[in-house]
Amino acid sequence: MKTTVQTICSAIVVAILIATMGAVTFLSPHTASAGSDVSAKIAKIYTEDYQNQAQSTLDAKKARGGWTVDNMLVEENPYGTNTTSLYVYFTTDDVTQVSYTVSTPDTNYPDFSATPAGGNDYSTEHEFQVIGLIPGKDNDITVTLTSQNGETVTRTIHKKAAATIGGEQVQLNHSVTQTGAKTEYAGTMGNGLYAVLGNDSAEQDLVYLYDDYGVLRGEIPILYYRAQRFVFRDGLMYYSTSTHDIVAMNRLGRIEKFYNLGDQYILHHDYVFDNSGNLLVLATDMTSNTVQDRIVRVNLATGKTTLLVDMGDLLGDYKSTTKHDDNARATSTNSGSDAWDWIHLNTIQYVPDDNSIIVSSRETSSIIKIDDIDGTPTLKYIIGEKTFWDETAYANYNLTKIGDFPSSGGQHTVTYVKDDSLPDGQYYIYMFNNNGGVSATNDYDWSQIPGMVTTLNSNATDVHSYFQKYLVDENAGTYSLVSRFEVPFSGYISSAEEYKDGTIITESGIKGVWGVYTTDGTLLRNYTMKINSVFIYRVFKYDFQGFWFA
């Protein structure tokens, strides 16, 4: 089990997974696609030269003038960052608002409408990115201009969209259920898009964007590995494009900023903004013999990467008790030595009120809060199985569980939620509780926790993962269960999200499925995506408001 669990999910994070659950092989990041023309083109896209040249070309075309509602400047994916997107520019004599609808004669695909970012403003200059064309199909993009007196004018752009790079499903298998009955749901872009962040394989890596009907509306190529999540700041969307690289895209698709972690560190799993607008990134120090146990800060002003937290400093006593190969190195690939994955961080959350962070540790099935991250980082608390920590030097840090409910096992996407209705010191934490109890570096018996699954690739029909939510009370030193309901089992990776409309979205990565639930766990819709190799990493839904959409 150690080979499957530890190696697949983490041990050599510089590698690309290219095999199945039973036999895992790793290649260096570029090996699988070294001879690929597509990969070479994508590598060029993620350069300042390419982006600057693309901008210069657009600027020259705009400068020619004469771009009116009857003669729009329309360019296909000029920056190379969204395969089926269009850049649109034109001017009007009078101030108008702008919106668009994408449709296709193929009746398999519903129409959807969007108001681009800024489209609700009355203006004489209109510049936006059209998202949502059906790949490989003839598409009609109906642009609607609305004047201040309410009159409308429409014009239609006819365009056959490009084929996808990855050949992924254009429409997913999905179902709509609500207490057994079909329910209608909005299919407009304004309701957000599901971002599939990693359908891991040896092929070209991409981010896929699907609407509520399970229809592909966008495809973002990256260099390799995966984009861990999208984070937004000052009108830009930040995401990782490899184990070393993070970029910032503007609403038109141009990459405006490039960051590289350098040779010492590689990123994995997650990142988040701090109060200063810098990125806090889960990382591996490639000069050490441990993996997935560092947190670094990427200064967005200088581009410099610095160490913020070494978990070995905070939990050194526990670390010293864990098993590992003395010859292990973070840079090892398939040489037979696994790197020392003693804690395996998989989520980071920033708490702005006290400049602290909350991290999730898969290997210990624990949630850990760290204070004073800009000074001398200190351990604030642990939320984990009591019997796991009782015999360690950290038993007093473990918050007291209020109530009788099973602890989480290998949880992912732990999320901090501040609620102004709660008193100071109280807040919520929710997670995808994988309910998988396996630790490759210690001998703890996870089977003693009721319902815990100890075979992480289990296909049994009677096992489950969970959406799980806690109320944390730092003042009392306690946590209690707020919500818990069953979701399809996935022993590792996966995601959970409370969306802005009150629904809960969970993705079970090993099964390649995600579902939309009410707060009480009633399934509203679910989606199934074909897995390229082993798993789908995470799925988050983004509204893209203020970025692509108004």
C-alpha positions in Angstrom: 0.0 0.0 0.0 2.9 2.4 0.6 3.8 2.4 -3.0 0.3 3.2 -4.2 -0.7 5.8 -1.6 2.5 7.6 -0.7 4.0 7.6 -4.1 0.9 8.5 -6.2 -0.2 11.4 -4.1 3.1 12.9 -3.1 6.4 11.2 -2.8 8.0 12.5 -5.9 6.1 15.6 -6.7 8.4 16.6 -9.5 7.1 13.7 -11.4 4.2 13.0 -13.7 2.0 10.1 -12.9 1.7 7.8 -16.0 0.4 4.5 -14.8 -2.4 2.9 -12.8 -3.1 2.3 -9.2 -1.4 -1.0 -9.1 1.9 -0.1 -10.8 3.2 3.4 -10.5 6.0 4.8 -12.7 7.3 8.3 -12.7 9.0 10.5 -15.4 10.5 13.9 -15.1 8.1 16.7 -15.8 8.9 17.1 -19.4 9.8 13.6 -20.4 6.3 12.5 -21.4 5.8 15.4 -23.8 9.4 16.2 -24.8 8.7 15.5 -28.5 5.3 17.1 -28.5 4.8 20.1 -30.8 1.8 21.0 -28.7 3.8 21.1 -25.5 6.5 23.1 -27.1 3.9 25.7 -28.2 2.4 25.9 -24.8 5.9 26.4 -23.3 6.3 29.4 -25.6 2.9 30.7 -24.6 4.0 31.0 -21.0 6.8 33.4 -21.7 6.9 37.2 -21.5 8.1 37.4 -25.1 5.1 35.5 -26.4 2.6 37.5 -24.4 4.2 40.8 -25.3 4.2 40.0 -29.0 0.5 38.9 -28.8 -0.3 42.2 -27.1 1.7 44.2 -29.7 -0.2 42.4 -32.5 -3.6 43.2 -31.0 -2.6 46.8 -30.3 -1.5 47.3 -33.9 -4.9 45.9 -35.2 -6.8 48.1 -32.8 -4.9 51.2 -33.9 -6.1 50.7 -37.5 -9.5 52.0 -36.3 -12.9 51.4 -37.8 -13.9 48.7 -35.4 -17.6 49.2 -35.0 -20.6 47.1 -34.1 -20.8 46.2 -37.8 -17.1 45.5 -38.1 -15.9 44.0 -34.8 -12.3 43.0 -34.2 -12.5 39.3 -33.4 -9.4 37.2 -32.7 -9.3 33.5 -31.7 -7.4 32.9 -28.4 -4.8 35.6 -29.1 -2.8 34.9 -25.9 -3.0 31.1 -26.2 -4.5 30.7 -22.7 -8.0 29.5 -23.4 -8.4 27.2 -26.5 -12.0 28.1 -27.5 -12.1 31.8 -26.4 -12.5 34.9 -28.6 -11.2 38.4 -28.1 -13.7 41.0 -29.2 -13.2 44.8 -29.6 -15.3 47.6 -31.0 -16.6 51.1 -30.3 -20.1 52.6 -30.5 -21.2 56.2 -31.0 -23.4 56.2 -27.9 -22.8 54.6 -24.6 -24.2 51.1 -24.3 -24.0 48.1 -22.1 -22.9 44.8 -23.7 -23.8 41.1 -23.2 -23.6 38.0 -25.4 -25.1 34.6 -25.9 -23.4 31.6 -27.4 -25.4 29.1 -29.4 -24.8 26.3 -31.9 -27.1 24.4 -34.3 -26.2 21.2 -32.5 -29.2 20.7 -30.2 -27.1 18.6 -27.8 -25.7 21.8 -26.3 -27.8 24.5 -24.6 -27.4 28.2 -25.1 -25.9 30.3 -22.4 -25.6 34.0 -21.9 -23.0 36.2 -20.1 -22.4 39.8 -19.4 -18.6 40.3 -19.6 -16.8 42.1 -16.8 -17.5 45.7 -17.2 -20.4 44.9 -19.6 -23.0 46.5 -17.2 -21.2 49.8 -17.5 -22.4 52.3 -20.1 -19.4 52.9 -22.5 -18.5 53.7 -26.1 -15.5 51.3 -26.0 -16.1 47.5 -25.6 -13.3 45.0 -25.1 -13.9 41.5 -23.7 -13.2 37.8 -23.9 -16.0 35.5 -25.0 -16.0 32.3 -23.1 -18.1 29.2 -23.9 -17.8 28.2 -27.5 -18.4 24.6 -28.2 -15.1 23.1 -29.5 -15.0 22.0 -33.1 -18.6 23.2 -33.7 -20.1 26.2 -35.6 -21.0 28.7 -33.0 -23.1 31.9 -33.2 -22.2 34.6 -30.7 -25.0 37.1 -30.5 -23.8 40.4 -29.0 -26.5 42.6 -27.5 -26.0 46.3 -27.0 -28.4 48.0 -24.6 -28.7 51.8 -24.6 -29.6 54.0 -21.7 -33.2 54.2 -22.9 -33.5 50.4 -22.9 -33.3 50.0 -26.7 -31.3 47.0 -27.9 -29.3 46.2 -31.0 -27.9 42.7 -31.8 -25.1 41.5 -34.0 -24.0 37.9 -34.5 -20.5 36.6 -34.9 -20.3 33.3 -36.7 -17.3 31.2 -35.7 -16.2 27.6 -35.9 -14.4 27.0 -32.6 -11.1 25.3 -32.4 -10.8 21.7 -31.4 -9.6 21.0 -27.8 -6.0 20.3 -27.1 -6.8 17.4 -24.7 -9.6 15.7 -26.5 -11.7 15.7 -23.3 -15.4 15.1 -23.1 -17.4 18.1 -24.5 -20.4 17.0 -22.5 -20.1 15.0 -19.3 -22.5 12.3 -18.1 -24.6 14.0 -15.5 -27.9 13.8 -13.7 -30.3 16.2 -12.0 -32.2 15.0 -9.0 -33.9 16.7 -6.1 -35.8 14.3 -3.8 -36.2 12.1 -6.8 -37.6 14.6 -9.2 -35.9 16.5 -12.0 -35.3 20.1 -11.3 -34.3 22.9 -13.7 -31.1 24.8 -13.0 -29.6 27.9 -14.6 -27.2 27.3 -17.5 -25.9 30.8 -17.8 -22.2 31.7 -17.3 -23.2 34.0 -14.4 -23.8 31.0 -12.3 -20.1 30.0 -12.5 -18.0 27.2 -14.0 -16.6 24.1 -12.5 -12.8 24.1 -12.9 -11.4 20.6 -13.2 -7.9 21.1 -11.7 -6.0 18.1 -12.9 -7.1 15.0 -14.7 -3.7 13.5 -14.1 -1.9 11.5 -16.9 1.2 11.5 -19.0 -0.6 13.7 -21.6 -0.6 17.5 -21.9 -1.9 19.0 -18.7 -4.9 21.3 -18.9 -7.6 22.9 -16.8 -11.2 22.2 -18.0 -14.1 24.5 -17.4 -17.6 23.0 -17.4 -21.0 24.7 -16.9 -24.0 23.4 -14.9 -25.1 21.3 -17.8 -21.8 19.5 -17.9 -20.8 21.2 -21.1 -17.2 22.2 -21.7 -16.9 26.0 -21.9 -13.1 26.5 -21.7 -9.7 24.8 -21.8 -6.7 26.4 -20.2 -3.3 24.7 -21.0 -0.5 24.6 -18.5 3.1 23.5 -18.6 2.9 20.3 -16.5 1.8 18.9 -13.2 -1.5 20.8 -12.4 -3.1 24.0 -11.4 -3.9 23.6 -7.7 -6.6 26.3 -7.6 -7.4 29.8 -8.9 -6.9 32.8 -6.6 -7.9 36.3 -7.5 -6.4 39.7 -6.6 -6.6 43.2 -8.2 -8.4 42.0 -11.3 -5.9 39.1 -12.0 -6.3 35.4 -11.7 -3.3 33.6 -10.3 -2.6 29.9 -10.9 0.3 27.4 -11.0 1.4 26.1 -14.4 4.1 23.7 -13.1 5.8 22.6 -10.0 7.9 25.8 -10.2 5.7 28.4 -11.9 2.8 30.6 -11.0 1.3 33.2 -13.4 -1.3 35.9 -13.3 -3.8 36.3 -16.1 -6.0 39.3 -16.9 -9.6 39.2 -18.0 -8.7 39.2 -21.7 -6.5 36.1 -21.3 -3.1 37.8 -21.3 -0.5 36.6 -18.8 0.8 39.7 -17.1 3.0 38.3 -14.4 5.3 35.4 -14.1 6.8 33.9 -10.9 9.2 31.0 -10.5 10.0 29.4 -7.2 13.6 28.8 -8.2 15.7 25.6 -7.9 15.4 24.9 -4.2 11.6 24.6 -3.8 8.8 23.1 -5.8 5.1 23.7 -5.0 2.4 21.1 -4.4 -1.2 21.0 -3.5 -2.1 24.5 -2.5 -1.5 28.2 -2.2 -3.2 31.3 -0.7 -2.8 35.1 -0.4 -1.8 36.7 2.8 -2.7 40.2 4.1 0.2 41.7 2.2 -0.9 40.3 -1.2 1.9 37.7 -1.3 1.4 34.0 -1.9 1.9 31.4 0.8 2.7 28.1 -1.0 2.9 24.5 0.2 6.3 23.3 -1.0 9.1 20.7 -0.9 12.7 21.7 -0.3 14.6 19.8 -3.0 17.8 20.0 -1.0 16.3 17.9 1.9 15.3 14.3 2.3 11.7 15.2 3.3 8.8 16.2 1.0 5.6 18.2 1.4 6.6 19.7 4.8 7.5 23.3 4.0 5.6 26.5 3.5 7.2 29.3 1.5 6.3 32.9 0.7 6.4 34.2 -2.9 6.8 38.0 -2.7 4.8 39.2 -5.7 6.6 42.6 -5.8 10.1 41.1 -5.9 9.4 37.6 -7.2 11.6 36.3 -4.3 10.8 32.9 -2.7 11.6 32.6 1.0 11.0 29.9 3.6 8.1 30.7 6.0 7.6 27.5 8.0 9.4 24.2 8.2 7.0 21.7 9.8 10.0 19.8 11.1 10.8 22.7 13.4 7.2 22.8 14.8 6.7 19.0 15.1 10.3 17.8 15.4 9.6 15.4 18.2 6.9 13.6 16.2 8.9 13.7 13.0 11.8 11.9 14.8 9.5 8.9 15.5 8.4 8.4 11.9 9.8 5.8 9.6 11.8 6.6 6.5 14.7 5.5 4.4 17.9 7.2 5.5 19.0 7.4 1.8 15.8 9.0 0.7 16.0 12.3 -1.2 13.3 14.6 -2.4 14.8 14.4 -5.9 14.6 10.6 -6.2 12.3 9.3 -8.9 11.7 5.6 -9.4 15.1 4.6 -8.0 13.6 2.5 -5.2 13.9 5.1 -2.3 10.8 6.9 -1.3 11.3 10.4 0.0 10.4 11.0 3.7 6.7 12.1 3.5 6.2 12.3 7.3 3.4 14.9 7.4 2.1 15.5 3.8 0.5 18.9 3.8 -2.3 19.2 1.3 -4.2 22.4 2.1 -3.3 25.9 3.4 -5.7 28.6 4.6 -4.8 32.1 5.8 -6.5 33.6 8.8 -6.3 37.4 8.4 -7.5 38.4 11.8 -4.4 37.1 13.6 -2.0 36.5 10.7 -2.0 32.8 11.1 -2.4 29.8 8.9 -4.3 26.5 9.0 -2.9 23.5 7.2 -4.2 20.0 6.6 -1.9 17.0 7.2 -2.9 13.9 5.3 -0.3 11.6 6.9 -1.5 12.4 10.5 -5.2 13.0 9.5 -4.9 16.3 11.4 -5.7 20.0 11.0 -3.0 22.3 12.4 -3.0 26.0 13.2 0.2 28.0 13.2 0.6 31.4 14.7 3.1 34.3 14.2 4.0 33.3 10.7 5.9 36.5 10.1 7.9 36.2 13.3 8.7 32.9 15.0 6.0 30.4 13.8 4.4 28.6 16.8 2.0 25.7 17.1 -1.4 27.0 18.1 -3.5 23.8 18.0 -4.1 20.4 16.4 -7.5 18.9 15.5 -6.9 15.2 15.2 -7.7 11.8 16.6 -7.0 11.9 20.3 -5.4 8.5 20.5 -3.0 9.4 17.7 -1.5 12.3 19.6 -2.0 11.2 23.2 1.4 9.5 23.4 3.3 12.4 21.8 4.7 15.6 23.0 1.8 17.5 21.4 -1.2 15.9 23.3 -1.9 19.3 25.0 -2.2 21.0 21.7 -5.0 18.7 20.5 -8.4 20.5 20.8 -11.1 18.7 22.8 -13.8 17.1 20.7 -17.3 17.9 21.9 -19.8 15.1 20.9 -19.5 11.6 19.7 -18.5 11.5 16.0 -15.6 9.8 14.0 -12.5 11.8 13.4 -11.5 12.6 9.8 -9.1 10.4 7.9 -6.6 11.9 5.4 -8.8 15.0 4.9 -8.4 17.4 2.0 -9.3 21.0 1.1 -9.8 22.0 4.7 -11.4 25.5 4.5 -11.6 28.2 7.1 -14.9 30.2 7.3 -15.3 33.3 9.3 -18.8 34.1 10.4 -19.5 37.5 11.8 -22.5 36.2 13.8 -20.1 34.1 15.9 -18.2 35.6 18.9 -14.5 36.3 18.6 -12.5 33.1 18.7 -15.1 31.0 17.0 -15.2 30.0 13.3 -16.1 27.1 11.0 -13.8 24.7 9.3 -15.1 22.3 6.6 -13.3 19.6 4.6 -13.5 16.7 2.3 -13.1 13.9 4.8 -11.7 11.1 2.8 -12.3 8.7 5.7 -9.1 6.9 4.7 -6.8 5.8 7.5 -3.4 4.9 6.2 0.0 6.3 7.3 3.1 5.1 5.5 5.5 6.6 8.1 4.0 5.4 11.4 2.3 2.3 12.8 -0.9 3.8 14.1 -3.9 1.5 13.8 -6.5 3.6 12.1 -9.0 0.7 12.1 -9.9 1.6 15.7 -11.8 4.7 14.5 -15.4 3.6 13.7 -16.0 3.4 10.0 -12.5 4.3 8.9 -11.4 2.7 5.7 -7.9 1.4 5.7 -7.7 0.3 2.0 -7.5 3.6 0.2 -8.2 2.1 -3.3 -11.2 0.3 -2.0 -14.1 -0.3 -4.5 -16.4 -1.6 -1.9 -20.0 -0.2 -2.2 -20.5 0.1 1.5 -17.7 2.6 2.3 -18.0 6.4 2.1 -16.2 9.6 2.3 -17.9 12.6 3.9 -18.4 16.3 3.8 -17.6 17.3 7.3 -17.9 20.7 9.0 -16.7 21.8 12.5 -17.3 24.7 14.8 -14.0 25.6 16.4 -13.9 27.5 19.6 -10.3 28.6 20.3 -11.3 30.2 23.6 -12.7 27.0 25.0 -10.1 24.8 23.2 -12.9 22.7 21.6 -14.4 21.7 18.3 -17.8 20.2 17.5 -19.6 18.7 14.6 -21.9 21.0 12.6 -22.6 18.9 9.5 -21.6 15.5 8.1 -23.0 13.6 5.2 -21.9 10.8 2.9 -20.3 11.3 -0.5 -18.7 8.8 -2.9 -15.6 7.3 -1.4 -12.2 8.5 -2.4 -9.2 7.4 -0.3 -7.1 10.4 -1.1 -7.0 13.7 -3.0 -10.6 15.2 -3.7 -12.3 18.5 -2.7 -15.2 20.2 -0.9 -16.6 23.6 -1.3 -19.5 25.7 0.1 -20.6 27.7 -2.9 -22.0 31.2 -2.7 -25.6 30.0 -3.5 -25.7 27.8 -0.4 -25.0 24.5 -2.1 -22.1 22.2 -1.3 -19.9 20.8 -4.0 -17.7 17.7 -3.4 -15.4 15.9 -5.8 -14.4 12.3 -5.2 -11.2 12.1 -7.2 -10.6 8.4 -7.5 -14.0 8.0 -8.9 -13.9 11.1 -11.1 -17.3 12.3 -9.9 -18.5 15.5 -8.3 -21.9 16.3 -6.9 -23.9 19.4 -5.8 -25.7 19.0 -2.5 -28.1 20.9 -0.3 -26.7 21.7 3.2 -28.5 18.6 4.6 -26.8 16.3 2.0 -29.5 16.0 -0.5 -28.0 15.4 -4.0 -29.1 18.0 -6.5 -26.8 17.1 -9.5 -23.8 15.0 -10.2 -21.2 14.8 -12.9 -18.9 12.0 -14.0 -15.7 12.6 -16.0 -13.6 10.0 -17.7 -10.3 9.6 -15.8 -7.3 9.9 -17.9 -5.1 7.7 -15.8 -5.6 7.5 -12.0 -7.6 10.3 -10.6 -9.1 13.8 -11.0 -7.3 16.1 -8.5 -9.9 18.7 -7.5 -13.0 20.5 -8.8 -13.9 24.0 -7.6 -16.7 26.1 -8.9 -15.8 29.8 -9.6 -18.3 32.6 -10.5 -15.4 34.6 -12.2 -17.3 37.8 -11.3 -15.2 40.8 -11.9 -12.9 38.8 -14.0 -14.6 37.3 -17.0 -18.2 38.1 -16.0 -20.0 41.1 -14.5 
